[in-house]
Amino acid sequence: MSRIAYVNGRYVPHRDAMVHVEDRGYQFADGVYEVCEVHEGRLVDETRHLDRLDRSLRELRIASPMGRAQLTTVMRETVARNRVRNGLVYVQVTRGVARRDHPFPDPAPRPALVVTAKWTDRSGLDKLAARGIGVITVPENRWARPDIKSIGLLPNVLVKQQAREAGAREAWYVDRDGMVTEGGSSNAWIVTTDGRIVTRRADNAILKGVTRAGVIDLLGRRNLQLEERAFTVAEAKAASEAFITSASNLVVPVVTIDGEKVGDGTPGPVALSLRAGLHEVTEMSRPVIHGG
Ligand SMILES: Cc1ncc(COP(=O)(O)O)c(C=O)c1O
């Protein structure tokens, strides 16, 4: 079945899905995005994703391309047209198309909206989680506002490639104080040897992950102890477990950091049980497709 994309008001075959060369997203990375999980034909934590999208747009003074109900309809329609049962829906909004000049165009163009959806290999992801992943650590070199989900991802692209070339799956940024901020496309967590679950406070230095919020809800429900604070690479290496969270991979155990084993070098029980329980607490939309 061929894929369909939503581009500025039209559903088009994916291969024909194009934006203008002077789209400010293309020229300046002047835009924001969201990636929302689709689980068994339902959108997961749509409200949190759309709240974060609104916030990112507000921070960059980009107008919303449409109202929330309408955007929800477009996301659902894109998922349905691609018959995605388990996968991801991607939403990107840029400041729009205008003659190339750095300041905001005046008058403001219509924000450009692209929505795509794709299947993911759920069993492949589960196998990956069962094995655990390696992470490398890299100096934090992004701009000062990673809390905005900007499409400007070049530093992330470079460290993800660096991780791949090192035989790892993720790179953890480390700030000037030696503290882990987050991964190239995920939030970073550890479990201390006395069972405390630690992740950095969601300030301007990290993206406030929707999956991170779901895990925090799950910890609350299970009466597990959360510490929102920064941790060092040394503390992570000495932890009993480490893991990452993101909408595209959910909870994935980290078994090595810079090639050194975390705990006994196998996926930890806390990470695995959080992965198994995550969908108990996440908001699920009504089904988008039936039977698909
Ligand atoms: C830099 C970064 N941090 C954290 C996350 C995790 O956020 P979420 O759980 O909302 O996917 C992502 C997701 O893409 C990311 O790119």
The ligand as an ORCA input file, in Angstrom:
! r2SCAN-3c Opt
* xyz 0 1
  C      16.292     15.462     22.388
  C      15.142     14.613     22.822
  N      14.946     14.415     24.139
  C      13.925     13.653     24.585
  C      13.050     13.040     23.710
  C      11.934     12.203     24.248
  O      10.711     12.863     24.144
  P       9.337     12.070     23.962
  O       9.262     11.095     25.100
  O       8.306     13.109     24.029
  O       9.419     11.374     22.645
  C      13.202     13.233     22.339
  C      12.278     12.614     21.391
  O      12.428     12.678     20.215
  C      14.277     14.040     21.879
  O      14.474     14.268     20.565
*
